[in-house]
Amino acid sequence: MEIKQLPGPFGVAVEGVDLSQDMSDTTMRSLIGLLHDHQILVIRNQRLSDDDYVRFGSKWGRPLSFMIKSHTHNEHPELIRINNAASTPARYRDGAMHWHADSTYEKEPASVTMLYGVEAPEFGGETLIASARFAYDALDEETKQRIDGLTAQHCLGGSPELPGEKIPIVADQIAMQGVQQHPLVLRHPVTGTKAIFTSGTAFGAVGLEREEGRELIDKLRRHITRPEFTTSYKIEAGDVFLWDNFQVLHSATPIEYSDEDGKRRLLYRISTKGLPDLCQQEVA
Ligand SMILES: [Fe+2]
């Protein structure tokens, strides 16, 4: 396995691993360690069947089934199809183009998200990633002490907006999911490192006045997305790109909706909940 640092402040790429083959526990442990240490991981040069990809994805935890059923694969509900077909209805365009972590509007947020690139456009479609772990580490001691024990309140579409963001607010989904509570500072369940956990859904904190809570969340989100904590990655065909949802926020960037050669994008997403089986015994 060859490991290279990605450009930017964090993240690594590996080559020389074939995910279509059943891998050894040693190799899987190495991949898990790389993701936990480096926050984002790309595994290059893959050619995976749906079964191969689901088998690999399931090694990271329990794959979640996505709330928008029209986006899921007919035979594999774990696979979420992301494309830029010209026929995409307006309500489904650019839905991920805001800073967030996945499934924080649910009782149990996602632990890992991965995207497998089948087709990539020549230009555009980068994914932005911000390290909420580095952002936490850079806080002054007073702020760390202030936020360490706080619990954030989340609901879908609940966050104050950052400039240029478009947050999809779907009223019936808010009603369906309700308000969830997660620690504002999340201690990583495997490594023990801390990260600010605001996502795009946090709107307040338990025990704070509504306006004070909103201001705090807004300030922390601006801090996390400062340039020194952010990087971007463009997923190419054959890449499996993973992020640790407990350590980073992510955002899609604009992409042209087109069926033309050189402009199409097709990605398959799997998000998991819980920990890899290989980590269960370590944290037990
Ligand atoms: Fe997302």
py3Dmol code that shows the C-alpha trace and the ligand (Angstrom):
import py3Dmol

protein = """\
ATOM      1  CA  MET A   1       0.000   0.000   0.000  1.00  0.00           C
ATOM      2  CA  GLU A   2       1.446   3.363  -1.020  1.00  0.00           C
ATOM      3  CA  ILE A   3       0.352   6.348   1.080  1.00  0.00           C
ATOM      4  CA  LYS A   4       0.619   9.968  -0.067  1.00  0.00           C
ATOM      5  CA  GLN A   5      -0.351  13.176   1.678  1.00  0.00           C
ATOM      6  CA  LEU A   6      -3.065  15.092  -0.171  1.00  0.00           C
ATOM      7  CA  PRO A   7      -2.400  18.755  -0.941  1.00  0.00           C
ATOM      8  CA  GLY A   8      -3.830  20.937   1.820  1.00  0.00           C
ATOM      9  CA  PRO A   9      -3.688  20.756   5.606  1.00  0.00           C
ATOM     10  CA  PHE A  10      -4.963  17.170   6.021  1.00  0.00           C
ATOM     11  CA  GLY A  11      -5.939  13.989   4.191  1.00  0.00           C
ATOM     12  CA  VAL A  12      -4.134  11.075   2.540  1.00  0.00           C
ATOM     13  CA  ALA A  13      -4.444   9.011  -0.638  1.00  0.00           C
ATOM     14  CA  VAL A  14      -3.611   5.333  -0.920  1.00  0.00           C
ATOM     15  CA  GLU A  15      -2.820   3.243  -3.969  1.00  0.00           C
ATOM     16  CA  GLY A  16      -2.153  -0.460  -4.327  1.00  0.00           C
ATOM     17  CA  VAL A  17      -5.281  -1.725  -2.544  1.00  0.00           C
ATOM     18  CA  ASP A  18      -7.970  -3.594  -4.486  1.00  0.00           C
ATOM     19  CA  LEU A  19     -11.302  -3.253  -2.709  1.00  0.00           C
ATOM     20  CA  SER A  20     -12.958  -5.792  -5.032  1.00  0.00           C
ATOM     21  CA  GLN A  21     -10.922  -8.499  -3.265  1.00  0.00           C
ATOM     22  CA  ASP A  22     -11.687  -9.577   0.263  1.00  0.00           C
ATOM     23  CA  MET A  23      -8.981  -7.792   2.235  1.00  0.00           C
ATOM     24  CA  SER A  24      -7.155  -8.901   5.349  1.00  0.00           C
ATOM     25  CA  ASP A  25      -8.030  -7.457   8.764  1.00  0.00           C
ATOM     26  CA  THR A  26      -4.537  -5.951   8.815  1.00  0.00           C
ATOM     27  CA  THR A  27      -5.201  -3.955   5.640  1.00  0.00           C
ATOM     28  CA  MET A  28      -8.622  -2.867   6.886  1.00  0.00           C
ATOM     29  CA  ARG A  29      -7.153  -1.773  10.211  1.00  0.00           C
ATOM     30  CA  SER A  30      -4.596   0.314   8.307  1.00  0.00           C
ATOM     31  CA  LEU A  31      -7.347   2.033   6.302  1.00  0.00           C
ATOM     32  CA  ILE A  32      -9.377   2.716   9.453  1.00  0.00           C
ATOM     33  CA  GLY A  33      -6.286   4.133  11.179  1.00  0.00           C
ATOM     34  CA  LEU A  34      -5.517   6.357   8.188  1.00  0.00           C
ATOM     35  CA  LEU A  35      -9.040   7.783   8.113  1.00  0.00           C
ATOM     36  CA  HIS A  36      -9.131   8.404  11.860  1.00  0.00           C
ATOM     37  CA  ASP A  37      -5.689  10.053  11.839  1.00  0.00           C
ATOM     38  CA  HIS A  38      -6.034  12.069   8.627  1.00  0.00           C
ATOM     39  CA  GLN A  39      -9.815  12.793   8.621  1.00  0.00           C
ATOM     40  CA  ILE A  40     -10.196  12.204   4.863  1.00  0.00           C
ATOM     41  CA  LEU A  41      -8.938   9.274   2.821  1.00  0.00           C
ATOM     42  CA  VAL A  42      -9.020   8.504  -0.892  1.00  0.00           C
ATOM     43  CA  ILE A  43      -8.441   4.977  -2.172  1.00  0.00           C
ATOM     44  CA  ARG A  44      -7.553   5.229  -5.848  1.00  0.00           C
ATOM     45  CA  ASN A  45      -7.890   3.054  -8.974  1.00  0.00           C
ATOM     46  CA  GLN A  46     -10.905   0.965  -8.001  1.00  0.00           C
ATOM     47  CA  ARG A  47     -13.295  -0.972 -10.259  1.00  0.00           C
ATOM     48  CA  LEU A  48     -16.093  -2.158  -8.016  1.00  0.00           C
ATOM     49  CA  SER A  49     -19.334  -4.024  -8.560  1.00  0.00           C
ATOM     50  CA  ASP A  50     -22.275  -2.887  -6.417  1.00  0.00           C
ATOM     51  CA  ASP A  51     -21.744  -5.951  -4.230  1.00  0.00           C
ATOM     52  CA  ASP A  52     -18.015  -5.191  -3.816  1.00  0.00           C
ATOM     53  CA  TYR A  53     -18.754  -1.627  -2.761  1.00  0.00           C
ATOM     54  CA  VAL A  54     -21.521  -2.540  -0.303  1.00  0.00           C
ATOM     55  CA  ARG A  55     -19.272  -5.211   1.228  1.00  0.00           C
ATOM     56  CA  PHE A  56     -16.469  -2.665   1.679  1.00  0.00           C
ATOM     57  CA  GLY A  57     -18.861   0.009   2.981  1.00  0.00           C
ATOM     58  CA  SER A  58     -20.301  -2.359   5.566  1.00  0.00           C
ATOM     59  CA  LYS A  59     -16.854  -2.825   7.079  1.00  0.00           C
ATOM     60  CA  TRP A  60     -17.058   0.774   8.373  1.00  0.00           C
ATOM     61  CA  GLY A  61     -20.307   0.370  10.319  1.00  0.00           C
ATOM     62  CA  ARG A  62     -24.022  -0.127   9.616  1.00  0.00           C
ATOM     63  CA  PRO A  63     -24.944   1.444   6.249  1.00  0.00           C
ATOM     64  CA  LEU A  64     -27.866   3.837   6.655  1.00  0.00           C
ATOM     65  CA  SER A  65     -30.823   4.036   4.303  1.00  0.00           C
ATOM     66  CA  PHE A  66     -31.369   7.510   2.923  1.00  0.00           C
ATOM     67  CA  MET A  67     -34.567   9.488   3.517  1.00  0.00           C
ATOM     68  CA  ILE A  68     -35.076  10.382  -0.175  1.00  0.00           C
ATOM     69  CA  LYS A  69     -36.012   7.019  -1.665  1.00  0.00           C
ATOM     70  CA  SER A  70     -35.785   8.191  -5.291  1.00  0.00           C
ATOM     71  CA  HIS A  71     -32.016   8.623  -4.758  1.00  0.00           C
ATOM     72  CA  THR A  72     -31.373   5.051  -3.664  1.00  0.00           C
ATOM     73  CA  HIS A  73     -30.303   2.116  -5.831  1.00  0.00           C
ATOM     74  CA  ASN A  74     -33.168  -0.290  -6.637  1.00  0.00           C
ATOM     75  CA  GLU A  75     -31.428  -3.438  -5.441  1.00  0.00           C
ATOM     76  CA  HIS A  76     -29.078  -1.926  -2.855  1.00  0.00           C
ATOM     77  CA  PRO A  77     -30.865   0.548  -0.543  1.00  0.00           C
ATOM     78  CA  GLU A  78     -27.461   1.310   1.053  1.00  0.00           C
ATOM     79  CA  LEU A  79     -26.306   2.951  -2.187  1.00  0.00           C
ATOM     80  CA  ILE A  80     -27.294   6.581  -2.701  1.00  0.00           C
ATOM     81  CA  ARG A  81     -26.992   7.712  -6.311  1.00  0.00           C
ATOM     82  CA  ILE A  82     -25.601  11.220  -6.873  1.00  0.00           C
ATOM     83  CA  ASN A  83     -25.571  12.483 -10.439  1.00  0.00           C
ATOM     84  CA  ASN A  84     -25.962  15.688 -12.423  1.00  0.00           C
ATOM     85  CA  ALA A  85     -28.480  14.527 -15.037  1.00  0.00           C
ATOM     86  CA  ALA A  86     -30.140  17.415 -16.882  1.00  0.00           C
ATOM     87  CA  SER A  87     -33.518  15.941 -15.873  1.00  0.00           C
ATOM     88  CA  THR A  88     -32.783  16.421 -12.122  1.00  0.00           C
ATOM     89  CA  PRO A  89     -35.755  18.290 -10.607  1.00  0.00           C
ATOM     90  CA  ALA A  90     -34.887  21.730  -9.184  1.00  0.00           C
ATOM     91  CA  ARG A  91     -35.751  20.627  -5.631  1.00  0.00           C
ATOM     92  CA  TYR A  92     -33.010  17.972  -5.742  1.00  0.00           C
ATOM     93  CA  ARG A  93     -30.291  20.225  -7.195  1.00  0.00           C
ATOM     94  CA  ASP A  94     -27.431  21.502  -5.021  1.00  0.00           C
ATOM     95  CA  GLY A  95     -28.970  20.020  -1.849  1.00  0.00           C
ATOM     96  CA  ALA A  96     -25.526  19.330  -0.342  1.00  0.00           C
ATOM     97  CA  MET A  97     -24.112  22.789  -1.114  1.00  0.00           C
ATOM     98  CA  HIS A  98     -23.762  23.966   2.470  1.00  0.00           C
ATOM     99  CA  TRP A  99     -21.375  23.095   5.306  1.00  0.00           C
ATOM    100  CA  HIS A 100     -22.646  20.122   7.260  1.00  0.00           C
ATOM    101  CA  ALA A 101     -21.971  16.687   8.707  1.00  0.00           C
ATOM    102  CA  ASP A 102     -24.265  13.853   7.622  1.00  0.00           C
ATOM    103  CA  SER A 103     -27.445  12.784   9.429  1.00  0.00           C
ATOM    104  CA  THR A 104     -26.987  15.087  12.429  1.00  0.00           C
ATOM    105  CA  TYR A 105     -30.755  15.695  12.346  1.00  0.00           C
ATOM    106  CA  GLU A 106     -31.146  12.057  13.384  1.00  0.00           C
ATOM    107  CA  LYS A 107     -30.717  10.556  16.829  1.00  0.00           C
ATOM    108  CA  GLU A 108     -27.543   8.797  15.709  1.00  0.00           C
ATOM    109  CA  PRO A 109     -25.461  10.803  13.207  1.00  0.00           C
ATOM    110  CA  ALA A 110     -23.473   9.086  10.467  1.00  0.00           C
ATOM    111  CA  SER A 111     -19.959   7.995  11.435  1.00  0.00           C
ATOM    112  CA  VAL A 112     -18.365   7.726   7.988  1.00  0.00           C
ATOM    113  CA  THR A 113     -19.458   8.760   4.508  1.00  0.00           C
ATOM    114  CA  MET A 114     -17.854   7.436   1.339  1.00  0.00           C
ATOM    115  CA  LEU A 115     -18.331   8.351  -2.300  1.00  0.00           C
ATOM    116  CA  TYR A 116     -17.327   6.049  -5.156  1.00  0.00           C
ATOM    117  CA  GLY A 117     -16.617   7.887  -8.402  1.00  0.00           C
ATOM    118  CA  VAL A 118     -17.955   6.122 -11.513  1.00  0.00           C
ATOM    119  CA  GLU A 119     -17.929   9.145 -13.810  1.00  0.00           C
ATOM    120  CA  ALA A 120     -16.393  12.592 -13.234  1.00  0.00           C
ATOM    121  CA  PRO A 121     -16.785  15.845 -15.185  1.00  0.00           C
ATOM    122  CA  GLU A 122     -13.746  17.479 -16.708  1.00  0.00           C
ATOM    123  CA  PHE A 123     -14.319  20.644 -14.657  1.00  0.00           C
ATOM    124  CA  GLY A 124     -16.071  21.379 -11.380  1.00  0.00           C
ATOM    125  CA  GLY A 125     -17.766  19.284  -8.747  1.00  0.00           C
ATOM    126  CA  GLU A 126     -15.130  19.517  -5.994  1.00  0.00           C
ATOM    127  CA  THR A 127     -16.071  18.550  -2.457  1.00  0.00           C
ATOM    128  CA  LEU A 128     -15.004  20.984   0.278  1.00  0.00           C
ATOM    129  CA  ILE A 129     -13.910  19.610   3.639  1.00  0.00           C
ATOM    130  CA  ALA A 130     -13.286  21.541   6.879  1.00  0.00           C
ATOM    131  CA  SER A 131     -11.504  20.064   9.886  1.00  0.00           C
ATOM    132  CA  ALA A 132     -13.637  20.589  12.986  1.00  0.00           C
ATOM    133  CA  ARG A 133     -10.847  18.828  14.909  1.00  0.00           C
ATOM    134  CA  PHE A 134      -8.139  21.303  13.907  1.00  0.00           C
ATOM    135  CA  ALA A 135     -10.645  24.096  14.514  1.00  0.00           C
ATOM    136  CA  TYR A 136     -11.237  22.837  18.066  1.00  0.00           C
ATOM    137  CA  ASP A 137      -7.506  22.532  18.747  1.00  0.00           C
ATOM    138  CA  ALA A 138      -7.010  26.164  17.645  1.00  0.00           C
ATOM    139  CA  LEU A 139      -9.595  27.590  20.084  1.00  0.00           C
ATOM    140  CA  ASP A 140      -8.381  29.533  23.096  1.00  0.00           C
ATOM    141  CA  GLU A 141      -8.646  27.764  26.459  1.00  0.00           C
ATOM    142  CA  GLU A 142     -11.495  29.982  27.636  1.00  0.00           C
ATOM    143  CA  THR A 143     -13.662  29.057  24.632  1.00  0.00           C
ATOM    144  CA  LYS A 144     -12.778  25.370  24.978  1.00  0.00           C
ATOM    145  CA  GLN A 145     -13.902  25.457  28.603  1.00  0.00           C
ATOM    146  CA  ARG A 146     -17.078  27.318  27.694  1.00  0.00           C
ATOM    147  CA  ILE A 147     -18.178  24.831  25.034  1.00  0.00           C
ATOM    148  CA  ASP A 148     -16.747  21.532  26.317  1.00  0.00           C
ATOM    149  CA  GLY A 149     -19.790  20.402  28.265  1.00  0.00           C
ATOM    150  CA  LEU A 150     -22.504  21.987  26.080  1.00  0.00           C
ATOM    151  CA  THR A 151     -25.155  20.066  24.203  1.00  0.00           C
ATOM    152  CA  ALA A 152     -26.210  21.404  20.798  1.00  0.00           C
ATOM    153  CA  GLN A 153     -29.747  21.235  19.447  1.00  0.00           C
ATOM    154  CA  HIS A 154     -30.182  20.115  15.834  1.00  0.00           C
ATOM    155  CA  CYS A 155     -32.956  19.936  13.285  1.00  0.00           C
ATOM    156  CA  LEU A 156     -32.963  19.644   9.521  1.00  0.00           C
ATOM    157  CA  GLY A 157     -32.439  23.104   8.029  1.00  0.00           C
ATOM    158  CA  GLY A 158     -31.932  24.533  11.522  1.00  0.00           C
ATOM    159  CA  SER A 159     -28.586  26.275  11.260  1.00  0.00           C
ATOM    160  CA  PRO A 160     -27.885  29.973  10.869  1.00  0.00           C
ATOM    161  CA  GLU A 161     -26.751  30.449   7.296  1.00  0.00           C
ATOM    162  CA  LEU A 162     -23.191  31.268   6.351  1.00  0.00           C
ATOM    163  CA  PRO A 163     -22.711  33.693   3.445  1.00  0.00           C
ATOM    164  CA  GLY A 164     -23.466  32.080   0.103  1.00  0.00           C
ATOM    165  CA  GLU A 165     -25.036  28.998   1.625  1.00  0.00           C
ATOM    166  CA  LYS A 166     -28.236  27.469   0.501  1.00  0.00           C
ATOM    167  CA  ILE A 167     -29.822  25.290   3.132  1.00  0.00           C
ATOM    168  CA  PRO A 168     -32.654  23.043   2.033  1.00  0.00           C
ATOM    169  CA  ILE A 169     -35.513  23.396   4.471  1.00  0.00           C
ATOM    170  CA  VAL A 170     -38.167  20.741   4.147  1.00  0.00           C
ATOM    171  CA  ALA A 171     -40.845  21.483   6.720  1.00  0.00           C
ATOM    172  CA  ASP A 172     -42.447  18.060   6.874  1.00  0.00           C
ATOM    173  CA  GLN A 173     -39.042  16.436   7.352  1.00  0.00           C
ATOM    174  CA  ILE A 174     -38.327  18.737  10.311  1.00  0.00           C
ATOM    175  CA  ALA A 175     -41.648  17.701  11.783  1.00  0.00           C
ATOM    176  CA  MET A 176     -40.814  14.067  11.096  1.00  0.00           C
ATOM    177  CA  GLN A 177     -37.297  14.128  12.560  1.00  0.00           C
ATOM    178  CA  GLY A 178     -37.910  16.547  15.455  1.00  0.00           C
ATOM    179  CA  VAL A 179     -35.092  18.180  17.414  1.00  0.00           C
ATOM    180  CA  GLN A 180     -32.045  16.076  18.296  1.00  0.00           C
ATOM    181  CA  GLN A 181     -29.330  16.752  20.847  1.00  0.00           C
ATOM    182  CA  HIS A 182     -25.633  16.029  20.323  1.00  0.00           C
ATOM    183  CA  PRO A 183     -22.528  17.125  22.261  1.00  0.00           C
ATOM    184  CA  LEU A 184     -21.173  20.425  20.908  1.00  0.00           C
ATOM    185  CA  VAL A 185     -17.666  19.058  21.396  1.00  0.00           C
ATOM    186  CA  LEU A 186     -17.494  15.484  20.223  1.00  0.00           C
ATOM    187  CA  ARG A 187     -14.844  13.161  21.577  1.00  0.00           C
ATOM    188  CA  HIS A 188     -13.950  10.667  18.869  1.00  0.00           C
ATOM    189  CA  PRO A 189     -15.199   7.238  19.963  1.00  0.00           C
ATOM    190  CA  VAL A 190     -12.028   5.476  18.777  1.00  0.00           C
ATOM    191  CA  THR A 191      -9.146   7.961  19.001  1.00  0.00           C
ATOM    192  CA  GLY A 192     -10.421  10.261  21.764  1.00  0.00           C
ATOM    193  CA  THR A 193      -9.552  13.457  19.836  1.00  0.00           C
ATOM    194  CA  LYS A 194     -12.040  16.317  20.157  1.00  0.00           C
ATOM    195  CA  ALA A 195     -13.866  18.202  17.396  1.00  0.00           C
ATOM    196  CA  ILE A 196     -16.509  20.928  17.292  1.00  0.00           C
ATOM    197  CA  PHE A 197     -19.718  19.212  16.212  1.00  0.00           C
ATOM    198  CA  THR A 198     -22.080  21.815  14.757  1.00  0.00           C
ATOM    199  CA  SER A 199     -22.998  20.479  11.300  1.00  0.00           C
ATOM    200  CA  GLY A 200     -25.445  22.529   9.255  1.00  0.00           C
ATOM    201  CA  THR A 201     -28.320  21.588  11.470  1.00  0.00           C
ATOM    202  CA  ALA A 202     -27.336  23.013  14.880  1.00  0.00           C
ATOM    203  CA  PHE A 203     -29.406  26.015  15.897  1.00  0.00           C
ATOM    204  CA  GLY A 204     -28.868  26.364  19.618  1.00  0.00           C
ATOM    205  CA  ALA A 205     -27.461  24.905  22.816  1.00  0.00           C
ATOM    206  CA  VAL A 206     -29.238  23.513  25.856  1.00  0.00           C
ATOM    207  CA  GLY A 207     -29.171  25.983  28.751  1.00  0.00           C
ATOM    208  CA  LEU A 208     -28.388  29.052  26.628  1.00  0.00           C
ATOM    209  CA  GLU A 209     -30.856  31.758  25.578  1.00  0.00           C
ATOM    210  CA  ARG A 210     -32.007  31.188  22.011  1.00  0.00           C
ATOM    211  CA  GLU A 211     -30.083  34.173  20.588  1.00  0.00           C
ATOM    212  CA  GLU A 212     -26.948  33.407  22.585  1.00  0.00           C
ATOM    213  CA  GLY A 213     -27.022  29.796  21.349  1.00  0.00           C
ATOM    214  CA  ARG A 214     -27.481  30.845  17.726  1.00  0.00           C
ATOM    215  CA  GLU A 215     -24.636  33.337  17.983  1.00  0.00           C
ATOM    216  CA  LEU A 216     -22.314  30.757  19.500  1.00  0.00           C
ATOM    217  CA  ILE A 217     -23.099  28.157  16.812  1.00  0.00           C
ATOM    218  CA  ASP A 218     -22.723  30.780  14.082  1.00  0.00           C
ATOM    219  CA  LYS A 219     -19.348  31.890  15.473  1.00  0.00           C
ATOM    220  CA  LEU A 220     -18.078  28.310  15.714  1.00  0.00           C
ATOM    221  CA  ARG A 221     -19.198  27.484  12.166  1.00  0.00           C
ATOM    222  CA  ARG A 222     -17.381  30.546  10.833  1.00  0.00           C
ATOM    223  CA  HIS A 223     -14.302  29.457  12.774  1.00  0.00           C
ATOM    224  CA  ILE A 224     -14.358  25.855  11.449  1.00  0.00           C
ATOM    225  CA  THR A 225     -14.659  27.023   7.839  1.00  0.00           C
ATOM    226  CA  ARG A 226     -11.683  29.377   7.993  1.00  0.00           C
ATOM    227  CA  PRO A 227      -9.295  28.738   5.071  1.00  0.00           C
ATOM    228  CA  GLU A 228      -6.539  27.233   7.232  1.00  0.00           C
ATOM    229  CA  PHE A 229      -8.830  24.386   8.298  1.00  0.00           C
ATOM    230  CA  THR A 230     -10.317  23.640   4.879  1.00  0.00           C
ATOM    231  CA  THR A 231      -9.337  21.702   1.799  1.00  0.00           C
ATOM    232  CA  SER A 232     -11.055  20.455  -1.338  1.00  0.00           C
ATOM    233  CA  TYR A 233     -11.006  17.240  -3.306  1.00  0.00           C
ATOM    234  CA  LYS A 234     -12.347  16.426  -6.738  1.00  0.00           C
ATOM    235  CA  ILE A 235     -13.502  12.829  -6.945  1.00  0.00           C
ATOM    236  CA  GLU A 236     -12.260  11.156 -10.121  1.00  0.00           C
ATOM    237  CA  ALA A 237     -13.572   7.932 -11.678  1.00  0.00           C
ATOM    238  CA  GLY A 238     -12.127   5.009  -9.712  1.00  0.00           C
ATOM    239  CA  ASP A 239     -11.769   6.931  -6.432  1.00  0.00           C
ATOM    240  CA  VAL A 240     -13.371   5.863  -3.188  1.00  0.00           C
ATOM    241  CA  PHE A 241     -13.316   9.040  -1.096  1.00  0.00           C
ATOM    242  CA  LEU A 242     -14.117   8.792   2.614  1.00  0.00           C
ATOM    243  CA  TRP A 243     -14.523  11.338   5.380  1.00  0.00           C
ATOM    244  CA  ASP A 244     -14.794  10.918   9.138  1.00  0.00           C
ATOM    245  CA  ASN A 245     -18.121  12.527   9.924  1.00  0.00           C
ATOM    246  CA  PHE A 246     -17.093  12.987  13.581  1.00  0.00           C
ATOM    247  CA  GLN A 247     -14.120  15.188  12.620  1.00  0.00           C
ATOM    248  CA  VAL A 248     -15.018  17.198   9.514  1.00  0.00           C
ATOM    249  CA  LEU A 249     -17.750  19.244   7.885  1.00  0.00           C
ATOM    250  CA  HIS A 250     -18.227  19.013   4.120  1.00  0.00           C
ATOM    251  CA  SER A 251     -19.943  20.932   1.354  1.00  0.00           C
ATOM    252  CA  ALA A 252     -20.614  20.279  -2.294  1.00  0.00           C
ATOM    253  CA  THR A 253     -19.669  22.990  -4.815  1.00  0.00           C
ATOM    254  CA  PRO A 254     -21.656  24.082  -7.897  1.00  0.00           C
ATOM    255  CA  ILE A 255     -21.839  21.648 -10.795  1.00  0.00           C
ATOM    256  CA  GLU A 256     -23.432  21.994 -14.205  1.00  0.00           C
ATOM    257  CA  TYR A 257     -26.472  19.736 -14.694  1.00  0.00           C
ATOM    258  CA  SER A 258     -25.750  18.124 -18.046  1.00  0.00           C
ATOM    259  CA  ASP A 259     -25.865  14.809 -19.937  1.00  0.00           C
ATOM    260  CA  GLU A 260     -23.040  15.789 -22.294  1.00  0.00           C
ATOM    261  CA  ASP A 261     -19.803  13.845 -22.603  1.00  0.00           C
ATOM    262  CA  GLY A 262     -17.133  15.272 -20.289  1.00  0.00           C
ATOM    263  CA  LYS A 263     -19.740  16.921 -18.061  1.00  0.00           C
ATOM    264  CA  ARG A 264     -21.500  13.933 -16.498  1.00  0.00           C
ATOM    265  CA  ARG A 265     -20.914  12.925 -12.894  1.00  0.00           C
ATOM    266  CA  LEU A 266     -21.982   9.713 -11.230  1.00  0.00           C
ATOM    267  CA  LEU A 267     -21.111   8.943  -7.617  1.00  0.00           C
ATOM    268  CA  TYR A 268     -22.409   6.299  -5.262  1.00  0.00           C
ATOM    269  CA  ARG A 269     -22.566   7.248  -1.620  1.00  0.00           C
ATOM    270  CA  ILE A 270     -22.629   4.981   1.402  1.00  0.00           C
ATOM    271  CA  SER A 271     -22.899   6.432   4.906  1.00  0.00           C
ATOM    272  CA  THR A 272     -22.530   4.282   7.979  1.00  0.00           C
ATOM    273  CA  LYS A 273     -23.559   4.533  11.594  1.00  0.00           C
ATOM    274  CA  GLY A 274     -21.658   3.052  14.490  1.00  0.00           C
ATOM    275  CA  LEU A 275     -18.099   1.784  14.365  1.00  0.00           C
ATOM    276  CA  PRO A 276     -16.259  -0.736  12.210  1.00  0.00           C
ATOM    277  CA  ASP A 277     -16.521  -4.272  13.624  1.00  0.00           C
ATOM    278  CA  LEU A 278     -12.740  -4.212  13.926  1.00  0.00           C
ATOM    279  CA  CYS A 279     -12.940  -1.237  16.343  1.00  0.00           C
ATOM    280  CA  GLN A 280     -15.760  -2.586  18.509  1.00  0.00           C
ATOM    281  CA  GLN A 281     -13.502  -4.677  20.721  1.00  0.00           C
ATOM    282  CA  GLU A 282     -10.987  -1.834  21.100  1.00  0.00           C
ATOM    283  CA  VAL A 283     -13.542   0.578  22.555  1.00  0.00           C
ATOM    284  CA  ALA A 284     -15.501  -2.026  24.533  1.00  0.00           C
TER     285      ALA A 284
END
"""
ligand_1 = """\
1
LIG
Fe -23.528 15.443 3.114
"""
view = py3Dmol.view(width=600, height=400)
view.addModel(protein, "pdb")
view.setStyle({"model": 0}, {"cartoon": {"style": "trace"}})
view.addModel(ligand_1, "xyz")
view.setStyle({"model": 1}, {"stick": {}})
view.zoomTo()
view.show()
